[in-house]
Amino acid sequence: MRIYAVADIHGKTEKIAKIKNVIFQESPDILVIAGDLTHYFSPLKILNQLKDIPIPIFGIRGNSDLKCVERLLQNQENTTLLNHTPVTYQDVRFLGLNGTIPLPFLSKIGFREAQRLGRLENNITSETILVVHPPPRGVCDKVGNKFCAGSFGLRSFIENHPPLMVLCGHIHEQAGYQFLKNTLIVNCAMNKKFSGAIIDCCKNMSLRVKMVMNDKQTDKGK
């Protein structure tokens, strides 16, 4: 399966146009949006711009998405809201957590972060793809490329219940990927340099990640 992962669209029409162009060029099987689809206002207008995308869309709500974005993702025909209930596509299991609290140099998925993460424990496996908005602490999370701002709780959860991969965003300048032990962390934030990531995920094969650059692309395998 080929996944096209993006985050931090922030309601910008030009970013939606880039996404559609990448889909045309790369032929992914699914589009995953790891939060901040909108910038607080006009969520229905942004969702409508995704209606003609010819592949399934899985998504979560980030810190700049109003609560109604969850309902819109759930109700639109070609989009699926990810949460603690597993969704399987092409034999790959997806889980998601919605929301983010962007505290200074510290991000949390929510005020009851530990409880919300705990709801995933019985459903997560080493083959699961987890979609959240903030990165785990210390991985693709440096604000200004200097100070870590990821979630301590998320990092601890990943270390104790490692999924195959985590798709996130939030820290725009840290778009890229690293490993946290055996879990691949992909910060797929759209920024001046990148327009998300293409991930090839096939059974019995290593994950392959390609950051989609705005003028060219880089490729590297696991």
C-alpha positions in Angstrom: 0.0 0.0 0.0 1.2 3.5 -0.8 0.2 6.2 1.7 0.4 9.9 1.1 0.6 11.6 4.5 0.2 15.3 5.1 -0.5 17.7 8.0 -0.8 21.4 8.7 -2.8 22.4 5.6 -4.2 25.3 7.6 -7.0 26.0 5.2 -4.7 27.1 2.4 -6.1 26.4 -1.1 -2.7 26.3 -2.6 -1.8 23.4 -0.3 -4.9 21.5 -1.4 -3.8 22.0 -5.0 -0.3 20.6 -4.2 -1.9 17.6 -2.6 -4.0 16.9 -5.7 -0.9 17.3 -7.9 1.1 14.8 -5.8 -1.8 12.3 -5.9 -1.8 12.6 -9.7 2.0 12.1 -9.9 2.5 9.4 -7.2 -0.7 7.4 -7.4 -1.1 6.7 -3.6 -3.8 4.3 -2.4 -4.8 6.5 0.5 -4.4 10.1 1.8 -3.9 10.5 5.5 -4.2 14.0 7.1 -2.6 14.2 10.5 -4.4 17.3 11.8 -4.7 21.1 11.2 -6.7 20.7 8.0 -8.3 24.1 8.7 -7.2 27.3 10.4 -10.2 27.6 12.8 -12.7 29.1 10.2 -14.6 27.8 7.2 -14.0 24.0 7.8 -16.8 23.0 5.4 -15.3 25.0 2.6 -12.0 23.2 3.0 -13.6 19.8 3.3 -15.5 20.5 0.1 -12.2 21.0 -1.7 -11.3 17.4 -0.9 -14.5 15.9 -2.4 -13.0 15.3 -5.8 -9.9 13.5 -4.5 -10.3 10.0 -6.0 -8.8 8.0 -3.1 -10.0 7.4 0.5 -9.0 10.1 3.0 -8.4 9.3 6.7 -7.9 12.2 9.0 -7.8 13.6 12.6 -8.4 17.0 14.2 -5.4 19.1 15.2 -5.1 22.2 17.4 -6.3 24.7 14.7 -9.4 22.6 13.8 -12.6 23.2 15.6 -14.4 20.3 17.2 -16.9 20.3 14.3 -14.1 19.1 12.0 -14.4 15.6 13.6 -18.1 15.5 12.6 -17.4 16.7 9.1 -14.7 14.1 8.6 -17.0 11.4 9.9 -19.9 12.5 7.7 -18.3 13.3 4.3 -18.5 10.5 1.8 -14.8 10.2 0.9 -13.4 10.9 4.4 -13.0 8.8 7.6 -12.4 10.1 11.1 -9.7 8.1 12.9 -10.1 7.5 16.6 -9.5 4.7 19.2 -11.6 2.3 17.2 -9.4 0.5 14.6 -10.1 1.1 10.9 -8.5 -1.4 8.4 -7.6 -0.6 4.9 -5.9 -3.0 2.6 -5.1 -5.2 5.6 -3.4 -2.3 7.5 -4.9 -1.2 10.8 -5.1 2.6 11.6 -5.8 4.3 14.9 -6.0 8.0 15.7 -6.3 10.5 18.4 -7.9 13.9 17.8 -6.8 17.3 19.1 -3.6 19.0 20.5 -2.9 21.5 23.2 0.1 23.5 22.1 1.6 24.5 25.5 4.9 26.5 25.4 7.6 24.0 24.5 5.2 21.2 25.4 2.4 19.6 23.4 -0.4 17.3 24.7 -3.0 15.5 22.7 -5.5 16.6 25.4 -5.9 17.5 29.0 -6.6 13.8 29.8 -3.8 12.6 27.5 -2.9 9.5 29.5 -6.5 8.3 29.7 -7.0 8.9 26.0 -3.8 7.1 25.1 -4.8 4.3 27.4 -7.9 3.6 25.3 -5.6 2.6 22.5 -3.7 -0.1 24.4 -6.0 -3.0 23.6 -6.1 -2.2 19.9 -2.6 -1.3 19.0 -0.1 -3.8 17.6 3.3 -3.8 16.0 1.6 -3.5 12.6 -0.7 -0.6 13.5 -0.3 2.9 12.0 -1.1 5.6 14.6 -2.1 9.0 13.5 -1.8 11.9 15.9 -1.1 15.7 15.5 1.9 16.3 17.8 5.1 14.4 17.6 6.5 12.4 20.5 9.0 14.2 22.7 12.5 14.3 21.2 11.5 13.1 17.7 11.0 15.6 14.9 9.7 18.1 17.4 12.2 21.0 17.8 10.7 24.5 17.6 13.0 26.8 15.7 15.2 23.6 15.3 16.3 24.2 18.9 13.8 23.4 21.6 11.8 20.1 21.9 8.1 20.6 22.1 6.6 17.1 21.6 4.4 15.1 23.9 6.1 13.2 26.8 2.9 11.1 27.2 2.9 10.1 23.5 6.6 9.1 23.6 6.1 7.0 26.7 3.1 5.3 25.1 5.0 4.5 21.9 7.9 3.0 23.9 5.5 0.8 25.9 3.1 -0.1 23.1 5.1 0.3 19.9 3.1 0.7 16.6 4.6 0.1 13.2 4.5 3.8 12.4 3.3 7.2 13.8 2.1 9.9 11.4 2.1 13.4 12.9 2.8 17.1 12.2 2.4 20.2 14.3 6.1 21.3 14.3 6.2 22.6 10.8 10.0 23.1 10.5 10.7 19.5 11.7 9.0 17.8 8.7 10.9 14.5 8.2 11.3 11.1 9.8 13.2 9.3 12.5 12.9 6.1 14.4 11.9 5.8 18.1 13.3 2.4 18.8 11.5 0.3 16.1 8.7 2.7 15.4 9.0 4.9 12.4 7.9 8.5 13.2 6.9 10.6 10.2 6.3 14.3 10.7 4.4 15.0 7.5 3.8 18.8 8.0 3.5 20.8 4.9 5.9 23.8 4.9 8.0 25.8 2.5 10.2 22.8 1.6 8.0 19.8 1.9 4.5 18.8 0.8 4.1 15.7 3.0 5.5 12.2 2.7 4.9 9.2 0.5 5.2 5.9 2.4 5.3 2.5 0.8 4.0 0.0 3.4 4.0 -3.7 2.2 4.0 -6.9 4.1 7.4 -8.6 4.4 9.1 -5.6 3.0 10.9 -2.6 4.7 9.0 0.6 5.0 10.1 3.2 2.4 9.6 6.9 3.0 10.0 9.7 0.4 9.6 13.3 1.6 7.8 15.2 -1.1 9.8 18.3 -1.8 8.2 21.3 -3.5 10.7 21.3 -6.3 12.3 17.8 -6.1 12.2 14.6 -4.0 14.5 12.7 -1.7 14.2 9.0 -1.2 15.5 6.7 1.6 14.5 3.3 2.9 14.3 1.8 6.3 
